[in-house]
Amino acid sequence: MNFLFAILFIAILFGAIFVYRQFKINQQVKARLLFGFDQADEEEDEVDLSAGDYGLHGSDRFFYHLREFLSKPQGKMLMFVIGAITASASFAIMGKPFRSILLGAGGGGILLLTVGLLALYTHKKEKTNKVQEELPSALELMAAIMEGGMAFESALMHVIKESDPKHPLYFDLLIMSEAMQRGRRRNEALRLWANRCELIYVSDVVSSMIQADQTGAPLGAVLRHHGQAVLRENEAVIQRRAERLPVRMLMPMAGLILPAVVLVAAGPSMVRIFQIIDDIISK
């Protein structure tokens, strides 16, 4: 049986290595086929500030590349193999039997892959919440500035100047403003903002602004309308969370508060009952 487990483990390991080597070969073939065209694309991406890791630093850049890595089946397989090898090596150093090493390898691979996916989900959820909370204020401010007689580009620069550039919403707005300064048209810069942000509310704002720009409608009114709509949606989300609070408080109350109340209320009576029973038994 141990021999069969060893063969299975070796087969999985060699399969993962074969998949990774095949992926590298395909990448090399693709690079050779596109030789001569990549440089022009890279220069265009650099000028146009296309969506990607442009301007990202620190943890944001790390999570972007981690998302790109785990978005491919080869990345998930390699992450699983790394976790499996690490766990199996740790169990072998501790002197565990072969069956435990094999089970630990599978568990380690699944654990590492799950941790990576969970970290990506948490980071994306945190970024989405920050953008959604700050979006109504930014849209309302730009609408107020534009209604005062300033153009969209000037209002955008004023909002960026008075905000935190590390915030994900204002960072994407800064990239959009830089794209327009580099000669990109407003509609293309707006689409760039929607692609980088990946939020449905931002996509709705961008679609409405592009339609308003094509039809000649005032952009300030569009920004104010979407700002109020997102604000109402945020209020609805907060209300739904508040409505779920009593349900979520049932388990802490039942597990912590209720036993203490029962102990304080019925404790003396229970002590007295046990004393009476003890006296009866002793007689």
TITOR-836823 format. One record per residue (C-alpha): x negated, y negated, z negated; residue in three letters. Coordinates in Angstrom, 1 decimal. Layout:
N
<<X Y Z> "Ala">
...
END
This chain:
283
<<0.0 0.0 0.0> "Met">
<<-2.8 -2.4 -0.8> "Asn">
<<-4.4 -1.6 2.5> "Phe">
<<-1.1 -2.6 4.3> "Leu">
<<-1.0 -5.8 2.4> "Phe">
<<-4.6 -6.6 3.4> "Ala">
<<-3.8 -5.9 7.0> "Ile">
<<-0.7 -8.2 6.8> "Leu">
<<-2.7 -11.0 5.2> "Phe">
<<-5.5 -10.8 7.7> "Ile">
<<-2.9 -10.8 10.6> "Ala">
<<-1.2 -13.9 9.2> "Ile">
<<-4.6 -15.7 8.8> "Leu">
<<-5.8 -14.8 12.3> "Phe">
<<-2.4 -15.8 13.7> "Gly">
<<-2.6 -19.2 12.1> "Ala">
<<-6.2 -19.6 13.4> "Ile">
<<-5.1 -18.6 16.9> "Phe">
<<-2.2 -21.1 16.9> "Val">
<<-4.5 -23.9 15.7> "Tyr">
<<-7.1 -23.1 18.4> "Arg">
<<-4.4 -23.0 21.1> "Gln">
<<-3.2 -26.4 19.9> "Phe">
<<-6.7 -27.8 20.2> "Lys">
<<-7.2 -26.3 23.7> "Ile">
<<-3.9 -27.9 24.8> "Asn">
<<-5.0 -31.2 23.4> "Gln">
<<-8.3 -31.0 25.3> "Gln">
<<-6.5 -30.1 28.6> "Val">
<<-4.1 -33.0 28.1> "Lys">
<<-7.0 -35.4 27.4> "Ala">
<<-8.8 -34.2 30.6> "Arg">
<<-5.6 -34.6 32.7> "Leu">
<<-5.0 -38.1 31.4> "Leu">
<<-8.6 -39.2 31.7> "Phe">
<<-8.7 -42.7 33.2> "Gly">
<<-5.2 -43.6 32.0> "Phe">
<<-5.7 -43.5 28.2> "Asp">
<<-7.8 -46.6 28.1> "Gln">
<<-5.2 -48.8 29.8> "Ala">
<<-2.5 -47.4 27.6> "Asp">
<<-4.6 -48.1 24.4> "Glu">
<<-5.3 -51.6 25.5> "Glu">
<<-1.6 -52.2 26.2> "Glu">
<<-0.6 -50.7 22.9> "Asp">
<<-3.1 -53.0 21.2> "Glu">
<<-1.8 -56.1 22.9> "Val">
<<1.9 -55.2 22.6> "Asp">
<<1.6 -54.0 19.0> "Leu">
<<3.7 -50.9 19.8> "Ser">
<<5.1 -48.9 16.9> "Ala">
<<2.6 -46.8 15.1> "Gly">
<<-0.1 -47.3 12.5> "Asp">
<<-1.0 -50.8 13.7> "Tyr">
<<-1.7 -53.0 10.7> "Gly">
<<-1.1 -50.2 8.1> "Leu">
<<-3.5 -49.8 5.2> "His">
<<-3.9 -47.6 2.2> "Gly">
<<-1.0 -45.3 1.3> "Ser">
<<1.2 -46.5 4.2> "Asp">
<<-1.4 -45.5 6.7> "Arg">
<<-1.9 -42.1 5.0> "Phe">
<<1.8 -41.3 4.9> "Phe">
<<2.2 -42.3 8.6> "Tyr">
<<-0.5 -39.9 9.7> "His">
<<0.8 -37.2 7.3> "Leu">
<<4.3 -37.6 8.9> "Arg">
<<2.8 -37.4 12.4> "Glu">
<<0.8 -34.3 11.3> "Phe">
<<3.8 -32.5 9.7> "Leu">
<<6.1 -33.4 12.5> "Ser">
<<4.5 -30.7 14.7> "Lys">
<<4.9 -26.9 14.0> "Pro">
<<1.1 -26.6 14.2> "Gln">
<<0.8 -29.1 11.3> "Gly">
<<3.2 -27.2 9.1> "Lys">
<<1.5 -23.9 9.9> "Met">
<<-1.9 -25.4 9.0> "Leu">
<<-0.6 -26.9 5.8> "Met">
<<0.8 -23.5 4.8> "Phe">
<<-2.5 -21.8 5.6> "Val">
<<-4.5 -24.3 3.5> "Ile">
<<-2.2 -23.8 0.6> "Gly">
<<-2.3 -20.0 1.0> "Ala">
<<-6.1 -19.9 1.2> "Ile">
<<-6.5 -22.2 -1.8> "Thr">
<<-4.1 -20.2 -4.0> "Ala">
<<-5.5 -16.8 -3.0> "Ser">
<<-9.1 -18.0 -3.7> "Ala">
<<-8.0 -19.3 -7.1> "Ser">
<<-6.3 -16.0 -8.0> "Phe">
<<-9.3 -14.0 -6.7> "Ala">
<<-11.7 -16.1 -8.9> "Ile">
<<-9.4 -15.3 -11.9> "Met">
<<-9.7 -11.6 -11.2> "Gly">
<<-6.0 -11.0 -10.4> "Lys">
<<-5.0 -7.8 -8.6> "Pro">
<<-4.6 -7.8 -4.8> "Phe">
<<-0.8 -7.8 -4.9> "Arg">
<<-0.8 -10.9 -7.1> "Ser">
<<-3.3 -12.6 -4.8> "Ile">
<<-1.0 -11.9 -1.8> "Leu">
<<2.1 -13.2 -3.6> "Leu">
<<0.1 -16.2 -4.8> "Gly">
<<-1.1 -17.0 -1.3> "Ala">
<<2.5 -17.1 0.0> "Gly">
<<3.7 -19.1 -3.0> "Gly">
<<0.7 -21.5 -2.7> "Gly">
<<1.4 -22.1 1.0> "Gly">
<<5.1 -22.8 0.5> "Ile">
<<4.3 -25.0 -2.5> "Leu">
<<1.8 -27.2 -0.6> "Leu">
<<4.1 -27.6 2.4> "Leu">
<<7.1 -28.4 0.1> "Thr">
<<5.0 -31.0 -1.8> "Val">
<<3.9 -32.7 1.5> "Gly">
<<7.5 -32.8 2.8> "Leu">
<<8.9 -34.1 -0.5> "Leu">
<<6.2 -36.8 -0.7> "Ala">
<<7.1 -37.9 2.9> "Leu">
<<10.8 -38.0 2.0> "Tyr">
<<10.2 -40.0 -1.2> "Thr">
<<8.0 -42.5 0.6> "His">
<<10.5 -43.0 3.4> "Lys">
<<13.4 -43.3 1.0> "Lys">
<<11.6 -45.9 -1.1> "Glu">
<<10.8 -47.9 2.0> "Lys">
<<14.4 -47.7 3.3> "Thr">
<<15.8 -48.9 0.0> "Asn">
<<13.4 -51.9 -0.1> "Lys">
<<14.3 -52.9 3.4> "Val">
<<18.0 -52.5 2.9> "Gln">
<<18.0 -54.5 -0.3> "Glu">
<<16.0 -57.4 1.1> "Glu">
<<17.5 -57.5 4.6> "Leu">
<<20.6 -59.6 3.7> "Pro">
<<18.5 -62.3 2.1> "Ser">
<<16.2 -62.5 5.1> "Ala">
<<19.0 -62.7 7.6> "Leu">
<<20.9 -65.3 5.6> "Glu">
<<17.8 -67.4 5.2> "Leu">
<<17.0 -67.2 9.0> "Met">
<<20.6 -68.1 9.8> "Ala">
<<20.6 -71.1 7.5> "Ala">
<<17.3 -72.4 9.0> "Ile">
<<18.6 -71.9 12.6> "Met">
<<21.8 -73.7 11.7> "Glu">
<<19.7 -76.6 10.6> "Gly">
<<18.4 -77.0 14.2> "Gly">
<<15.3 -74.8 14.3> "Met">
<<14.6 -72.1 16.9> "Ala">
<<14.5 -68.4 16.1> "Phe">
<<10.7 -68.2 16.3> "Glu">
<<10.2 -71.1 14.0> "Ser">
<<12.8 -69.8 11.5> "Ala">
<<11.0 -66.4 11.6> "Leu">
<<7.7 -68.0 10.9> "Met">
<<9.1 -69.9 8.0> "His">
<<10.6 -66.8 6.4> "Val">
<<7.4 -64.9 6.8> "Ile">
<<5.4 -67.7 5.3> "Lys">
<<7.6 -67.9 2.2> "Glu">
<<7.7 -64.1 1.6> "Ser">
<<5.5 -61.2 0.5> "Asp">
<<3.6 -59.8 3.5> "Pro">
<<3.2 -56.5 1.7> "Lys">
<<6.9 -55.9 1.7> "His">
<<7.8 -53.4 4.4> "Pro">
<<10.6 -55.7 5.9> "Leu">
<<8.4 -58.8 6.1> "Tyr">
<<5.4 -56.8 7.3> "Phe">
<<7.5 -55.6 10.3> "Asp">
<<8.8 -59.1 10.9> "Leu">
<<5.2 -60.3 10.9> "Leu">
<<4.3 -57.7 13.6> "Ile">
<<7.3 -58.8 15.6> "Met">
<<6.2 -62.5 15.3> "Ser">
<<2.7 -61.6 16.4> "Glu">
<<4.0 -59.7 19.4> "Ala">
<<5.9 -62.8 20.5> "Met">
<<2.9 -64.9 20.0> "Gln">
<<0.9 -62.5 22.2> "Arg">
<<3.3 -63.2 25.1> "Gly">
<<5.9 -60.4 24.6> "Arg">
<<9.5 -61.4 25.3> "Arg">
<<12.0 -61.8 22.4> "Arg">
<<14.0 -58.7 23.4> "Asn">
<<11.0 -56.5 23.6> "Glu">
<<9.7 -57.8 20.2> "Ala">
<<13.1 -57.1 18.7> "Leu">
<<13.1 -53.6 20.0> "Arg">
<<9.6 -53.2 18.5> "Leu">
<<11.0 -54.3 15.1> "Trp">
<<13.7 -51.7 15.4> "Ala">
<<11.3 -48.9 16.4> "Asn">
<<8.9 -49.7 13.5> "Arg">
<<11.6 -50.0 10.9> "Cys">
<<13.7 -46.9 11.8> "Glu">
<<16.8 -48.2 9.9> "Leu">
<<20.3 -48.2 11.3> "Ile">
<<21.1 -51.6 9.9> "Tyr">
<<18.1 -53.1 11.7> "Val">
<<19.0 -51.4 14.9> "Ser">
<<22.5 -52.9 14.7> "Asp">
<<21.0 -56.4 14.1> "Val">
<<18.6 -56.0 17.0> "Val">
<<21.4 -54.8 19.4> "Ser">
<<23.6 -57.7 18.5> "Ser">
<<20.8 -60.2 18.8> "Met">
<<19.9 -58.9 22.3> "Ile">
<<23.5 -59.1 23.4> "Gln">
<<23.9 -62.6 22.0> "Ala">
<<20.7 -63.7 23.7> "Asp">
<<22.0 -62.3 27.1> "Gln">
<<25.4 -63.9 26.7> "Thr">
<<24.3 -67.2 25.3> "Gly">
<<26.0 -66.7 21.9> "Ala">
<<24.4 -68.5 18.8> "Pro">
<<21.9 -66.2 17.1> "Leu">
<<22.5 -67.9 13.7> "Gly">
<<26.1 -66.7 13.6> "Ala">
<<25.0 -63.2 14.5> "Val">
<<22.4 -63.1 11.8> "Leu">
<<24.8 -64.5 9.2> "Arg">
<<27.5 -61.9 10.1> "His">
<<25.1 -59.0 9.8> "His">
<<23.6 -60.3 6.6> "Gly">
<<27.0 -60.4 5.0> "Gln">
<<27.8 -57.0 6.4> "Ala">
<<24.7 -55.4 4.9> "Val">
<<25.3 -57.2 1.6> "Leu">
<<28.8 -55.7 1.4> "Arg">
<<27.4 -52.3 2.2> "Glu">
<<24.8 -52.7 -0.6> "Asn">
<<27.6 -53.7 -3.0> "Glu">
<<29.6 -50.7 -2.0> "Ala">
<<26.5 -48.4 -2.6> "Val">
<<26.1 -50.0 -6.1> "Ile">
<<29.8 -49.5 -6.9> "Gln">
<<29.6 -45.8 -5.8> "Arg">
<<26.6 -45.3 -8.1> "Arg">
<<28.4 -47.0 -11.0> "Ala">
<<31.4 -44.8 -10.4> "Glu">
<<29.2 -41.7 -10.6> "Arg">
<<27.6 -42.7 -13.9> "Leu">
<<30.3 -41.3 -16.2> "Pro">
<<30.0 -37.9 -14.5> "Val">
<<26.3 -37.9 -14.9> "Arg">
<<26.5 -38.9 -18.5> "Met">
<<28.6 -35.8 -19.4> "Leu">
<<25.6 -33.4 -19.6> "Met">
<<23.4 -35.7 -21.8> "Pro">
<<26.4 -36.3 -24.1> "Met">
<<27.3 -32.7 -24.3> "Ala">
<<23.7 -31.6 -24.8> "Gly">
<<22.4 -34.3 -27.2> "Leu">
<<25.1 -36.5 -28.7> "Ile">
<<27.9 -33.9 -29.2> "Leu">
<<25.8 -31.5 -31.3> "Pro">
<<24.6 -34.3 -33.6> "Ala">
<<28.2 -35.5 -34.1> "Val">
<<29.4 -32.0 -34.9> "Val">
<<26.5 -31.4 -37.3> "Leu">
<<27.2 -34.7 -39.1> "Val">
<<31.0 -34.2 -39.2> "Ala">
<<31.2 -30.5 -39.9> "Ala">
<<27.8 -29.9 -41.7> "Gly">
<<28.9 -30.6 -45.3> "Pro">
<<32.1 -28.5 -44.9> "Ser">
<<30.1 -25.6 -43.4> "Met">
<<27.7 -25.8 -46.3> "Val">
<<30.6 -25.7 -48.8> "Arg">
<<32.2 -22.8 -47.1> "Ile">
<<29.0 -20.8 -47.2> "Phe">
<<28.6 -21.5 -50.9> "Gln">
<<32.1 -20.3 -51.6> "Ile">
<<31.5 -17.1 -49.6> "Ile">
<<28.2 -16.5 -51.4> "Asp">
<<30.0 -17.0 -54.8> "Asp">
<<32.7 -14.5 -53.8> "Ile">
<<30.2 -11.9 -52.7> "Ile">
<<28.0 -12.3 -55.8> "Ser">
<<31.1 -11.7 -58.1> "Lys">
END
